[in-house]
Amino acid sequence: MEIMLIRHGKSERSNIPKLTMDEYKNWKDEYDRLGVIESKSKIFVEASRHITRAEYVFTSSLYRSQHSLTLLTPGIKATPNDIFNEVNFKSPNLKGIRLSTRLWTFLTGALWYSGLVKEHETIEQVVERAIAASEILTRASEKGIVALVGHGFINLFIYKELKKRGWKEINKFSSKNWSCTRLELLK
């Protein structure tokens, strides 16, 4: 039994050096709407090679996940499912600060993880979603090789749940764009 957790490709929305929080919120909305940049990198080629072995393929309902699947394996269809969507960090209302998109993303994630921003999913809710997602993937893996084209944070939470259920790494977990983390469960 094998499950692959693939992170989507690099967004068409490039990083911007300095933004206010309001500008970052607009940037993030656009990031969620746009697709990804095609790649011929080694990591892309490896993910593409692995996903072609999958008999069951899942994506989130976010466009960058679905677009990534199209670039990895044109013609393969998957049913999008919100359960695989990325953790949606709520941005704090910090005025007068200008940070890069990477720093805003890190800051909003750190504040969410510490429990200081509570307007959206809690860590407990994300863990519950990851448990449900790992159950879907595990059930499908009983019938064949499974691939999920998902996102960095939710893939990490799903990975941790699969490990708790006895799944073993074939390769190390990575959240790089196009990375393919493979796990196996020996019967």
VOKEBA-773537 format. One record per atom (N, C-alpha, C): residue number from 0; residue in three letters; atom name; x, y, z. Coordinates in Angstrom, 2 decimals, decimal comma. Example, Ala and Ser with C-alpha at 12.3 -4.5 7.8 and 13.67 -1.06 7.14 Angstrom:
<sites>
num/residu/atome/east/north/up
0/ALA/N/13,19/-5,69/7,80;
0/ALA/CA/12,30/-4,50/7,80;
0/ALA/C/13,20/-3,30/7,80;
1/SER/N/12,85/-2,25/7,08;
1/SER/CA/13,67/-1,06/7,14;
1/SER/C/12,90/0,03/7,87;
</sites>
This chain:
<sites>
num/residu/atome/east/north/up
0/MET/N/0,85/-1,18/0,00;
0/MET/CA/0,00/0,00/0,00;
0/MET/C/0,89/1,24/0,00;
1/GLU/N/0,55/2,18/-0,85;
1/GLU/CA/1,38/3,39/-0,97;
1/GLU/C/0,49/4,63/-1,12;
2/ILE/N/0,91/5,69/-0,42;
2/ILE/CA/0,26/7,00/-0,53;
2/ILE/C/1,34/8,03/-0,84;
3/MET/N/1,06/8,90/-1,81;
3/MET/CA/1,97/9,98/-2,17;
3/MET/C/1,32/11,31/-1,81;
4/LEU/N/2,06/12,16/-1,13;
4/LEU/CA/1,61/13,51/-0,80;
4/LEU/C/2,46/14,48/-1,62;
5/ILE/N/1,85/15,11/-2,59;
5/ILE/CA/2,56/16,01/-3,50;
5/ILE/C/2,12/17,44/-3,23;
6/ARG/N/3,08/18,33/-3,10;
6/ARG/CA/2,73/19,75/-2,93;
6/ARG/C/2,62/20,39/-4,31;
7/HIS/N/1,65/21,27/-4,44;
7/HIS/CA/1,42/21,98/-5,70;
7/HIS/C/2,67/22,72/-6,16;
8/GLY/N/2,67/23,15/-7,42;
8/GLY/CA/3,78/23,91/-7,98;
8/GLY/C/3,83/25,33/-7,47;
9/LYS/N/4,86/26,05/-7,89;
9/LYS/CA/5,04/27,44/-7,50;
9/LYS/C/3,96/28,30/-8,14;
10/SER/N/3,35/29,16/-7,34;
10/SER/CA/2,24/29,99/-7,80;
10/SER/C/2,66/30,96/-8,90;
11/GLU/N/1,71/31,24/-9,78;
11/GLU/CA/1,92/32,29/-10,79;
11/GLU/C/2,02/33,66/-10,13;
12/ARG/N/1,55/33,77/-8,91;
12/ARG/CA/1,60/35,04/-8,17;
12/ARG/C/2,96/35,13/-7,51;
13/SER/N/3,80/36,03/-7,97;
13/SER/CA/5,15/36,14/-7,43;
13/SER/C/5,14/36,83/-6,07;
14/ASN/N/6,20/36,59/-5,33;
14/ASN/CA/6,36/37,25/-4,04;
14/ASN/C/6,67/38,72/-4,26;
15/ILE/N/6,20/39,55/-3,34;
15/ILE/CA/6,41/40,99/-3,42;
15/ILE/C/7,22/41,39/-2,20;
16/PRO/N/8,26/42,24/-2,41;
16/PRO/CA/9,18/42,57/-1,31;
16/PRO/C/8,53/43,20/-0,08;
17/LYS/N/7,69/44,21/-0,24;
17/LYS/CA/7,12/44,89/0,94;
17/LYS/C/5,65/45,21/0,71;
18/LEU/N/4,82/44,74/1,64;
18/LEU/CA/3,37/44,95/1,57;
18/LEU/C/2,83/45,33/2,94;
19/THR/N/1,76/46,12/2,93;
19/THR/CA/1,00/46,32/4,17;
19/THR/C/0,14/45,07/4,38;
20/MET/N/-0,49/44,95/5,53;
20/MET/CA/-1,35/43,80/5,78;
20/MET/C/-2,51/43,76/4,79;
21/ASP/N/-3,12/44,90/4,50;
21/ASP/CA/-4,23/44,93/3,54;
21/ASP/C/-3,77/44,50/2,16;
22/GLU/N/-2,59/44,95/1,75;
22/GLU/CA/-2,04/44,53/0,45;
22/GLU/C/-1,74/43,03/0,45;
23/TYR/N/-1,26/42,54/1,58;
23/TYR/CA/-0,99/41,10/1,69;
23/TYR/C/-2,28/40,29/1,57;
24/LYS/N/-3,36/40,75/2,18;
24/LYS/CA/-4,65/40,04/2,06;
24/LYS/C/-5,08/39,96/0,60;
25/ASN/N/-4,91/41,06/-0,15;
25/ASN/CA/-5,24/41,05/-1,59;
25/ASN/C/-4,32/40,11/-2,35;
26/TRP/N/-3,03/40,13/-2,01;
26/TRP/CA/-2,07/39,23/-2,64;
26/TRP/C/-2,46/37,78/-2,40;
27/LYS/N/-2,86/37,46/-1,17;
27/LYS/CA/-3,23/36,09/-0,82;
27/LYS/C/-4,48/35,64/-1,57;
28/ASP/N/-5,47/36,54/-1,71;
28/ASP/CA/-6,67/36,20/-2,48;
28/ASP/C/-6,30/35,85/-3,92;
29/GLU/N/-5,39/36,62/-4,50;
29/GLU/CA/-4,95/36,36/-5,87;
29/GLU/C/-4,15/35,06/-5,93;
30/TYR/N/-3,33/34,80/-4,94;
30/TYR/CA/-2,56/33,56/-4,85;
30/TYR/C/-3,50/32,35/-4,89;
31/ASP/N/-4,64/32,46/-4,19;
31/ASP/CA/-5,61/31,36/-4,17;
31/ASP/C/-6,33/31,19/-5,50;
32/ARG/N/-6,46/32,26/-6,28;
32/ARG/CA/-7,19/32,21/-7,55;
32/ARG/C/-6,33/31,73/-8,72;
33/LEU/N/-5,04/32,00/-8,68;
33/LEU/CA/-4,17/31,72/-9,82;
33/LEU/C/-3,67/30,28/-9,83;
34/GLY/N/-3,16/29,89/-10,99;
34/GLY/CA/-2,57/28,58/-11,14;
34/GLY/C/-1,11/28,59/-10,73;
35/VAL/N/-0,36/27,64/-11,30;
35/VAL/CA/1,04/27,48/-10,96;
35/VAL/C/1,90/27,56/-12,22;
36/ILE/N/3,18/27,75/-12,01;
36/ILE/CA/4,13/27,85/-13,11;
36/ILE/C/4,61/26,46/-13,50;
37/GLU/N/4,58/26,18/-14,79;
37/GLU/CA/5,08/24,89/-15,27;
37/GLU/C/6,57/24,78/-14,97;
38/SER/N/7,02/23,58/-14,72;
38/SER/CA/8,41/23,36/-14,35;
38/SER/C/8,94/22,14/-15,07;
39/LYS/N/10,21/22,12/-15,31;
39/LYS/CA/10,89/20,92/-15,82;
39/LYS/C/12,03/20,53/-14,87;
40/SER/N/11,92/21,01/-13,62;
40/SER/CA/12,94/20,72/-12,63;
40/SER/C/12,97/19,23/-12,30;
41/LYS/N/14,04/18,81/-11,68;
41/LYS/CA/14,19/17,40/-11,28;
41/LYS/C/13,06/16,98/-10,34;
42/ILE/N/12,71/17,84/-9,39;
42/ILE/CA/11,66/17,52/-8,41;
42/ILE/C/10,30/17,37/-9,10;
43/PHE/N/10,03/18,20/-10,12;
43/PHE/CA/8,79/18,10/-10,90;
43/PHE/C/8,76/16,79/-11,68;
44/VAL/N/9,86/16,48/-12,37;
44/VAL/CA/9,93/15,26/-13,17;
44/VAL/C/9,73/14,03/-12,29;
45/GLU/N/10,33/14,05/-11,10;
45/GLU/CA/10,18/12,93/-10,17;
45/GLU/C/8,73/12,78/-9,71;
46/ALA/N/8,09/13,88/-9,35;
46/ALA/CA/6,68/13,83/-8,92;
46/ALA/C/5,80/13,34/-10,07;
47/SER/N/6,07/13,81/-11,27;
47/SER/CA/5,30/13,39/-12,45;
47/SER/C/5,45/11,89/-12,70;
48/ARG/N/6,66/11,40/-12,56;
48/ARG/CA/6,92/9,95/-12,74;
48/ARG/C/6,17/9,13/-11,71;
49/HIS/N/6,19/9,59/-10,45;
49/HIS/CA/5,51/8,83/-9,39;
49/HIS/C/3,99/8,86/-9,54;
50/ILE/N/3,44/10,02/-9,85;
50/ILE/CA/1,97/10,14/-9,87;
50/ILE/C/1,35/9,31/-11,00;
51/THR/N/2,11/9,04/-12,05;
51/THR/CA/1,56/8,22/-13,14;
51/THR/C/1,29/6,78/-12,69;
52/ARG/N/1,89/6,36/-11,57;
52/ARG/CA/1,63/5,02/-11,04;
52/ARG/C/0,36/4,97/-10,20;
53/ALA/N/-0,17/6,13/-9,84;
53/ALA/CA/-1,33/6,18/-8,93;
53/ALA/C/-2,60/5,72/-9,62;
54/GLU/N/-3,36/4,93/-8,90;
54/GLU/CA/-4,65/4,46/-9,40;
54/GLU/C/-5,79/5,34/-8,89;
55/TYR/N/-5,54/6,06/-7,79;
55/TYR/CA/-6,53/6,98/-7,22;
55/TYR/C/-5,82/8,30/-6,94;
56/VAL/N/-6,36/9,38/-7,49;
56/VAL/CA/-5,74/10,69/-7,36;
56/VAL/C/-6,75/11,66/-6,76;
57/PHE/N/-6,29/12,41/-5,77;
57/PHE/CA/-7,12/13,41/-5,10;
57/PHE/C/-6,45/14,78/-5,21;
58/THR/N/-7,27/15,82/-5,22;
58/THR/CA/-6,78/17,20/-5,13;
58/THR/C/-7,66/17,95/-4,15;
59/SER/N/-7,18/19,12/-3,76;
59/SER/CA/-8,04/20,02/-2,99;
59/SER/C/-8,97/20,71/-3,98;
60/SER/N/-9,85/21,54/-3,48;
60/SER/CA/-10,74/22,28/-4,37;
60/SER/C/-10,11/23,61/-4,80;
61/LEU/N/-8,90/23,91/-4,31;
61/LEU/CA/-8,22/25,13/-4,71;
61/LEU/C/-7,57/24,94/-6,09;
62/TYR/N/-7,66/25,97/-6,90;
62/TYR/CA/-7,23/25,88/-8,30;
62/TYR/C/-5,76/25,47/-8,44;
63/ARG/N/-4,87/25,97/-7,58;
63/ARG/CA/-3,45/25,66/-7,75;
63/ARG/C/-3,18/24,16/-7,59;
64/SER/N/-3,96/23,48/-6,79;
64/SER/CA/-3,84/22,04/-6,64;
64/SER/C/-4,29/21,33/-7,92;
65/GLN/N/-5,43/21,73/-8,44;
65/GLN/CA/-5,96/21,11/-9,66;
65/GLN/C/-5,08/21,42/-10,87;
66/HIS/N/-4,61/22,65/-10,98;
66/HIS/CA/-3,73/23,04/-12,08;
66/HIS/C/-2,42/22,26/-12,01;
67/SER/N/-1,90/22,05/-10,82;
67/SER/CA/-0,68/21,26/-10,65;
67/SER/C/-0,87/19,84/-11,18;
68/LEU/N/-2,01/19,24/-10,88;
68/LEU/CA/-2,30/17,89/-11,38;
68/LEU/C/-2,29/17,88/-12,90;
69/THR/N/-2,91/18,88/-13,50;
69/THR/CA/-2,95/18,97/-14,97;
69/THR/C/-1,55/19,05/-15,56;
70/LEU/N/-0,65/19,80/-14,92;
70/LEU/CA/0,72/19,91/-15,42;
70/LEU/C/1,51/18,63/-15,18;
71/LEU/N/1,26/17,96/-14,06;
71/LEU/CA/1,98/16,72/-13,75;
71/LEU/C/1,57/15,59/-14,67;
72/THR/N/0,27/15,46/-14,91;
72/THR/CA/-0,25/14,35/-15,70;
72/THR/C/-1,46/14,80/-16,49;
73/PRO/N/-1,25/15,40/-17,66;
73/PRO/CA/-2,39/15,84/-18,47;
73/PRO/C/-3,34/14,66/-18,74;
74/GLY/N/-4,61/14,91/-18,55;
74/GLY/CA/-5,61/13,88/-18,84;
74/GLY/C/-6,09/13,10/-17,63;
75/ILE/N/-5,34/13,07/-16,55;
75/ILE/CA/-5,79/12,36/-15,36;
75/ILE/C/-6,78/13,24/-14,61;
76/LYS/N/-7,87/12,67/-14,22;
76/LYS/CA/-8,92/13,40/-13,51;
76/LYS/C/-8,91/13,01/-12,04;
77/ALA/N/-9,28/13,97/-11,23;
77/ALA/CA/-9,43/13,74/-9,80;
77/ALA/C/-10,66/14,50/-9,34;
78/THR/N/-11,29/14,01/-8,31;
78/THR/CA/-12,41/14,73/-7,74;
78/THR/C/-11,88/15,65/-6,65;
79/PRO/N/-12,05/16,96/-6,84;
79/PRO/CA/-11,58/17,89/-5,80;
79/PRO/C/-12,39/17,72/-4,51;
80/ASN/N/-11,71/17,91/-3,39;
80/ASN/CA/-12,37/17,76/-2,10;
80/ASN/C/-11,84/18,84/-1,15;
81/ASP/N/-12,76/19,61/-0,55;
81/ASP/CA/-12,39/20,68/0,39;
81/ASP/C/-11,57/20,17/1,57;
82/ILE/N/-11,71/18,92/1,91;
82/ILE/CA/-11,01/18,38/3,08;
82/ILE/C/-9,50/18,48/2,90;
83/PHE/N/-9,04/18,51/1,63;
83/PHE/CA/-7,61/18,59/1,33;
83/PHE/C/-7,14/20,03/1,13;
84/ASN/N/-8,03/21,02/1,32;
84/ASN/CA/-7,64/22,43/1,14;
84/ASN/C/-6,59/22,84/2,16;
85/GLU/N/-5,80/23,83/1,75;
85/GLU/CA/-4,76/24,34/2,64;
85/GLU/C/-5,38/24,99/3,87;
86/VAL/N/-4,63/24,97/4,95;
86/VAL/CA/-5,01/25,70/6,16;
86/VAL/C/-5,10/27,17/5,76;
87/ASN/N/-6,20/27,81/6,09;
87/ASN/CA/-6,40/29,21/5,69;
87/ASN/C/-6,16/30,09/6,91;
88/PHE/N/-4,94/30,59/7,02;
88/PHE/CA/-4,60/31,44/8,16;
88/PHE/C/-5,31/32,78/8,03;
89/LYS/N/-5,92/33,22/9,09;
89/LYS/CA/-6,53/34,55/9,14;
89/LYS/C/-5,43/35,54/9,44;
90/SER/N/-5,42/36,62/8,70;
90/SER/CA/-4,38/37,64/8,89;
90/SER/C/-4,77/38,58/10,02;
91/PRO/N/-3,83/38,88/10,90;
91/PRO/CA/-4,12/39,82/11,99;
91/PRO/C/-4,22/41,24/11,44;
92/ASN/N/-4,87/42,09/12,17;
92/ASN/CA/-4,99/43,49/11,76;
92/ASN/C/-3,82/44,29/12,31;
93/LEU/N/-2,72/44,22/11,62;
93/LEU/CA/-1,52/44,97/12,00;
93/LEU/C/-1,35/46,11/11,02;
94/LYS/N/-1,48/47,30/11,50;
94/LYS/CA/-1,39/48,49/10,64;
94/LYS/C/0,01/49,10/10,74;
95/GLY/N/0,43/49,73/9,64;
95/GLY/CA/1,68/50,47/9,65;
95/GLY/C/2,93/49,64/9,47;
96/ILE/N/2,77/48,34/9,24;
96/ILE/CA/3,93/47,46/9,06;
96/ILE/C/3,97/47,02/7,60;
97/ARG/N/5,15/47,02/7,02;
97/ARG/CA/5,36/46,54/5,65;
97/ARG/C/6,35/45,36/5,71;
98/LEU/N/5,90/44,21/5,23;
98/LEU/CA/6,73/43,02/5,23;
98/LEU/C/6,65/42,34/3,86;
99/SER/N/7,58/41,46/3,58;
99/SER/CA/7,52/40,66/2,35;
99/SER/C/6,39/39,65/2,48;
100/THR/N/5,95/39,11/1,34;
100/THR/CA/4,89/38,10/1,38;
100/THR/C/5,33/36,88/2,18;
101/ARG/N/6,60/36,51/2,07;
101/ARG/CA/7,10/35,35/2,84;
101/ARG/C/7,03/35,61/4,34;
102/LEU/N/7,41/36,83/4,76;
102/LEU/CA/7,36/37,15/6,19;
102/LEU/C/5,93/37,24/6,69;
103/TRP/N/5,01/37,82/5,89;
103/TRP/CA/3,60/37,85/6,30;
103/TRP/C/3,07/36,42/6,45;
104/THR/N/3,41/35,56/5,49;
104/THR/CA/2,95/34,17/5,55;
104/THR/C/3,50/33,48/6,79;
105/PHE/N/4,78/33,68/7,07;
105/PHE/CA/5,38/33,10/8,27;
105/PHE/C/4,71/33,64/9,52;
106/LEU/N/4,52/34,96/9,58;
106/LEU/CA/3,92/35,60/10,76;
106/LEU/C/2,49/35,12/10,99;
107/THR/N/1,67/35,09/9,94;
107/THR/CA/0,28/34,64/10,12;
107/THR/C/0,24/33,17/10,54;
108/GLY/N/1,14/32,35/9,97;
108/GLY/CA/1,21/30,94/10,37;
108/GLY/C/1,65/30,78/11,82;
109/ALA/N/2,64/31,55/12,22;
109/ALA/CA/3,14/31,46/13,60;
109/ALA/C/2,08/31,93/14,59;
110/LEU/N/1,38/33,01/14,27;
110/LEU/CA/0,31/33,50/15,15;
110/LEU/C/-0,82/32,49/15,23;
111/TRP/N/-1,16/31,87/14,11;
111/TRP/CA/-2,21/30,84/14,10;
111/TRP/C/-1,77/29,65/14,95;
112/TYR/N/-0,55/29,19/14,71;
112/TYR/CA/-0,05/28,01/15,42;
112/TYR/C/0,01/28,25/16,92;
113/SER/N/0,31/29,48/17,32;
113/SER/CA/0,37/29,79/18,75;
113/SER/C/-1,01/30,02/19,36;
114/GLY/N/-2,05/30,05/18,51;
114/GLY/CA/-3,41/30,23/19,01;
114/GLY/C/-3,82/31,68/19,22;
115/LEU/N/-3,00/32,61/18,74;
115/LEU/CA/-3,29/34,02/18,97;
115/LEU/C/-4,28/34,61/17,97;
116/VAL/N/-4,47/33,96/16,83;
116/VAL/CA/-5,46/34,41/15,84;
116/VAL/C/-6,52/33,33/15,78;
117/LYS/N/-7,73/33,64/16,22;
117/LYS/CA/-8,75/32,62/16,40;
117/LYS/C/-9,96/32,76/15,48;
118/GLU/N/-9,88/33,63/14,47;
118/GLU/CA/-11,06/33,85/13,63;
118/GLU/C/-11,29/32,74/12,60;
119/HIS/N/-10,42/31,77/12,54;
119/HIS/CA/-10,58/30,73/11,54;
119/HIS/C/-10,40/29,36/12,19;
120/GLU/N/-10,08/28,36/11,40;
120/GLU/CA/-9,86/27,02/11,92;
120/GLU/C/-8,84/27,01/13,05;
121/THR/N/-9,13/26,25/14,07;
121/THR/CA/-8,16/26,05/15,13;
121/THR/C/-7,24/24,88/14,74;
122/ILE/N/-6,16/24,73/15,45;
122/ILE/CA/-5,27/23,58/15,20;
122/ILE/C/-6,05/22,28/15,39;
123/GLU/N/-6,89/22,24/16,41;
123/GLU/CA/-7,68/21,03/16,66;
123/GLU/C/-8,58/20,70/15,47;
124/GLN/N/-9,17/21,72/14,86;
124/GLN/CA/-10,04/21,49/13,69;
124/GLN/C/-9,22/21,01/12,49;
125/VAL/N/-8,03/21,55/12,32;
125/VAL/CA/-7,16/21,11/11,22;
125/VAL/C/-6,74/19,66/11,46;
126/VAL/N/-6,42/19,31/12,71;
126/VAL/CA/-6,07/17,92/13,02;
126/VAL/C/-7,25/17,00/12,71;
127/GLU/N/-8,46/17,40/13,09;
127/GLU/CA/-9,65/16,60/12,77;
127/GLU/C/-9,80/16,42/11,27;
128/ARG/N/-9,56/17,49/10,52;
128/ARG/CA/-9,65/17,41/9,06;
128/ARG/C/-8,56/16,49/8,51;
129/ALA/N/-7,37/16,57/9,08;
129/ALA/CA/-6,28/15,69/8,65;
129/ALA/C/-6,56/14,22/8,96;
130/ILE/N/-7,21/13,97/10,09;
130/ILE/CA/-7,60/12,60/10,44;
130/ILE/C/-8,60/12,07/9,40;
131/ALA/N/-9,61/12,87/9,09;
131/ALA/CA/-10,61/12,47/8,08;
131/ALA/C/-9,95/12,28/6,71;
132/ALA/N/-9,04/13,17/6,35;
132/ALA/CA/-8,34/13,06/5,06;
132/ALA/C/-7,49/11,80/5,01;
133/SER/N/-6,79/11,49/6,11;
133/SER/CA/-5,95/10,29/6,12;
133/SER/C/-6,81/9,03/6,03;
134/GLU/N/-8,02/9,08/6,58;
134/GLU/CA/-8,94/7,93/6,45;
134/GLU/C/-9,36/7,73/5,00;
135/ILE/N/-9,66/8,82/4,30;
135/ILE/CA/-10,03/8,74/2,88;
135/ILE/C/-8,88/8,14/2,07;
136/LEU/N/-7,67/8,65/2,30;
136/LEU/CA/-6,51/8,17/1,56;
136/LEU/C/-6,20/6,70/1,88;
137/THR/N/-6,31/6,34/3,16;
137/THR/CA/-6,03/4,96/3,57;
137/THR/C/-7,04/4,00/2,96;
138/ARG/N/-8,33/4,35/2,98;
138/ARG/CA/-9,35/3,48/2,37;
138/ARG/C/-9,07/3,29/0,88;
139/ALA/N/-8,73/4,36/0,20;
139/ALA/CA/-8,43/4,25/-1,24;
139/ALA/C/-7,19/3,39/-1,47;
140/SER/N/-6,21/3,48/-0,58;
140/SER/CA/-4,96/2,73/-0,75;
140/SER/C/-5,16/1,22/-0,63;
141/GLU/N/-6,27/0,81/-0,04;
141/GLU/CA/-6,57/-0,62/0,05;
141/GLU/C/-6,88/-1,20/-1,33;
142/LYS/N/-7,20/-0,32/-2,29;
142/LYS/CA/-7,54/-0,74/-3,66;
142/LYS/C/-6,43/-0,44/-4,66;
143/GLY/N/-5,43/0,36/-4,26;
143/GLY/CA/-4,35/0,69/-5,18;
143/GLY/C/-3,54/1,88/-4,69;
144/ILE/N/-2,54/2,25/-5,47;
144/ILE/CA/-1,65/3,36/-5,13;
144/ILE/C/-2,43/4,67/-5,19;
145/VAL/N/-2,18/5,54/-4,19;
145/VAL/CA/-2,93/6,79/-4,04;
145/VAL/C/-1,99/7,98/-4,11;
146/ALA/N/-2,47/9,06/-4,73;
146/ALA/CA/-1,72/10,32/-4,75;
146/ALA/C/-2,66/11,45/-4,37;
147/LEU/N/-2,14/12,38/-3,58;
147/LEU/CA/-2,84/13,62/-3,25;
147/LEU/C/-1,97/14,77/-3,72;
148/VAL/N/-2,53/15,62/-4,58;
148/VAL/CA/-1,85/16,86/-4,95;
148/VAL/C/-2,46/17,93/-4,06;
149/GLY/N/-1,72/18,31/-3,03;
149/GLY/CA/-2,25/19,19/-2,00;
149/GLY/C/-1,36/20,38/-1,72;
150/HIS/N/-1,23/20,69/-0,44;
150/HIS/CA/-0,60/21,93/0,00;
150/HIS/C/0,34/21,66/1,17;
151/GLY/N/1,25/22,57/1,41;
151/GLY/CA/2,30/22,39/2,41;
151/GLY/C/1,83/22,06/3,80;
152/PHE/N/1,00/22,93/4,40;
152/PHE/CA/0,62/22,71/5,80;
152/PHE/C/-0,33/21,53/5,95;
153/ILE/N/-1,37/21,44/5,13;
153/ILE/CA/-2,33/20,34/5,31;
153/ILE/C/-1,65/19,00/5,00;
154/ASN/N/-0,75/18,97/4,00;
154/ASN/CA/-0,02/17,73/3,73;
154/ASN/C/0,80/17,32/4,96;
155/LEU/N/1,39/18,28/5,65;
155/LEU/CA/2,17/17,97/6,85;
155/LEU/C/1,28/17,36/7,93;
156/PHE/N/0,09/17,94/8,15;
156/PHE/CA/-0,83/17,40/9,15;
156/PHE/C/-1,30/15,99/8,76;
157/ILE/N/-1,59/15,78/7,47;
157/ILE/CA/-2,00/14,45/6,99;
157/ILE/C/-0,85/13,46/7,17;
158/TYR/N/0,35/13,87/6,82;
158/TYR/CA/1,54/13,04/6,97;
158/TYR/C/1,69/12,57/8,42;
159/LYS/N/1,54/13,50/9,37;
159/LYS/CA/1,66/13,14/10,79;
159/LYS/C/0,59/12,12/11,19;
160/GLU/N/-0,63/12,28/10,69;
160/GLU/CA/-1,70/11,32/11,01;
160/GLU/C/-1,41/9,94/10,41;
161/LEU/N/-0,91/9,92/9,18;
161/LEU/CA/-0,58/8,64/8,56;
161/LEU/C/0,54/7,93/9,33;
162/LYS/N/1,53/8,68/9,78;
162/LYS/CA/2,62/8,09/10,57;
162/LYS/C/2,08/7,48/11,86;
163/LYS/N/1,11/8,17/12,50;
163/LYS/CA/0,51/7,64/13,73;
163/LYS/C/-0,20/6,31/13,46;
164/ARG/N/-0,68/6,13/12,23;
164/ARG/CA/-1,41/4,91/11,86;
164/ARG/C/-0,48/3,80/11,37;
165/GLY/N/0,83/4,03/11,46;
165/GLY/CA/1,79/2,99/11,10;
165/GLY/C/2,39/3,11/9,72;
166/TRP/N/2,05/4,15/8,97;
166/TRP/CA/2,65/4,36/7,66;
166/TRP/C/4,13/4,73/7,84;
167/LYS/N/4,98/4,20/6,97;
167/LYS/CA/6,43/4,43/7,03;
167/LYS/C/6,86/5,26/5,82;
168/GLU/N/7,84/6,13/6,05;
168/GLU/CA/8,39/6,95/4,97;
168/GLU/C/9,16/6,08/3,98;
169/ILE/N/8,90/6,31/2,71;
169/ILE/CA/9,77/5,77/1,67;
169/ILE/C/10,87/6,82/1,42;
170/ASN/N/10,47/8,08/1,49;
170/ASN/CA/11,42/9,19/1,42;
170/ASN/C/11,00/10,24/2,44;
171/LYS/N/11,89/11,16/2,74;
171/LYS/CA/11,63/12,17/3,77;
171/LYS/C/10,55/13,15/3,36;
172/PHE/N/9,77/13,64/4,34;
172/PHE/CA/8,73/14,63/4,06;
172/PHE/C/9,38/15,93/3,60;
173/SER/N/8,74/16,55/2,61;
173/SER/CA/9,18/17,85/2,14;
173/SER/C/7,96/18,69/1,79;
174/SER/N/8,07/19,99/2,03;
174/SER/CA/6,98/20,88/1,64;
174/SER/C/7,41/21,82/0,51;
175/LYS/N/8,49/21,45/-0,20;
175/LYS/CA/8,90/22,24/-1,36;
175/LYS/C/7,86/22,07/-2,47;
176/ASN/N/7,76/23,10/-3,31;
176/ASN/CA/6,86/22,97/-4,46;
176/ASN/C/7,26/21,76/-5,29;
177/TRP/N/6,26/20,99/-5,70;
177/TRP/CA/6,38/19,77/-6,51;
177/TRP/C/6,96/18,59/-5,75;
178/SER/N/7,24/18,73/-4,45;
178/SER/CA/7,80/17,59/-3,72;
178/SER/C/6,78/16,45/-3,63;
179/CYS/N/7,30/15,24/-3,65;
179/CYS/CA/6,45/14,04/-3,57;
179/CYS/C/6,95/13,20/-2,40;
180/THR/N/6,21/13,25/-1,30;
180/THR/CA/6,53/12,45/-0,12;
180/THR/C/5,77/11,14/-0,25;
181/ARG/N/6,50/10,03/-0,21;
181/ARG/CA/5,88/8,71/-0,38;
181/ARG/C/5,91/7,95/0,94;
182/LEU/N/4,77/7,30/1,24;
182/LEU/CA/4,66/6,49/2,45;
182/LEU/C/4,11/5,12/2,06;
183/GLU/N/4,47/4,12/2,86;
183/GLU/CA/3,96/2,77/2,61;
183/GLU/C/3,47/2,15/3,90;
184/LEU/N/2,52/1,26/3,76;
184/LEU/CA/2,01/0,49/4,88;
184/LEU/C/2,13/-0,96/4,50;
185/LEU/N/2,95/-1,68/5,24;
185/LEU/CA/3,17/-3,08/4,94;
185/LEU/C/2,08/-3,91/5,60;
186/LYS/N/1,55/-4,85/4,86;
186/LYS/CA/0,46/-5,69/5,39;
186/LYS/C/1,01/-6,83/6,21;
</sites>
